[in-house]
Amino acid sequence: MPDSGTLRLLQITDSHILPDPEARFYGIDSAASLRAVIDHANRDRFDLVLFTGDLAQEPSTESYRRLAELCAGLPAPCYWLPGNHDEPALARRILSQTPLLHEPVIRKGRWLIVCLDSTVPGSAGGSLSEERLDLLERALSGHPSLHTLIALHHHPVPSGSAWMDTMILDNAGEFFAVLGRHPQVRAVLHGHTHQVSDMEIEGKRMLGTPSTCIQFRPASRSFALDEERPGYRWLELGPEGSLETGICRVAVPPASDDA
């Protein structure tokens, strides 16, 4: 960490890596797009990278190995949590052999980061099991003096897109009940929506982040793609509990005609 005690964190989400280098995700080379995001991020200094799910579009050994290869150039510790397109057990098995880390509770300086698995087998929507809610309660109760950031894949508050909100976190009330007992929680990070959001609920910021590949059109009743560029989120977490954040958009070179 820098001498100031400020923790600089990057959130990268929804990379949707495919096992076949020739395959495309809605016409996009998702691996090349992630590579462009990583190259852009490496222009700056950061202390930690957090991948918030949908690492792979097709969960396979090759998809996760390709992800690990792409992330090899990141100079800071990288942590991940799964999304609905991932297969968590397979991801843990493959990524445990790489520098990518899977830890539910991360302590860095005056900050605690709690990573929650909101996936439900066979479902695009999310939910936090009793076990995961208990983990959150224990982590927060055990560190009341640490400023806390919570990360999960599914959005806990409506996005405004009717089709996307059929895949929201389905027990957000229980989640917010836990948060309400712990004033040290500063913000919640999520992916899944492939778009930017920043709102405050009960004194806590809810931050949604664009995908590293395709973007979804905001406020859409049905599935629709947006023309926004891929991106990622940076956060600066101060030792006194301050939180500054912003979005970086990245220009991705067009795929070659023979790709």
Summary of the structure (lengths in Angstrom):
residues: 259
radius of gyration: 17.2
end to end distance: 40.9
largest distance: 55.7
contacts: 900
relative contact order: 0.18
helix: 22%
strand: 27%
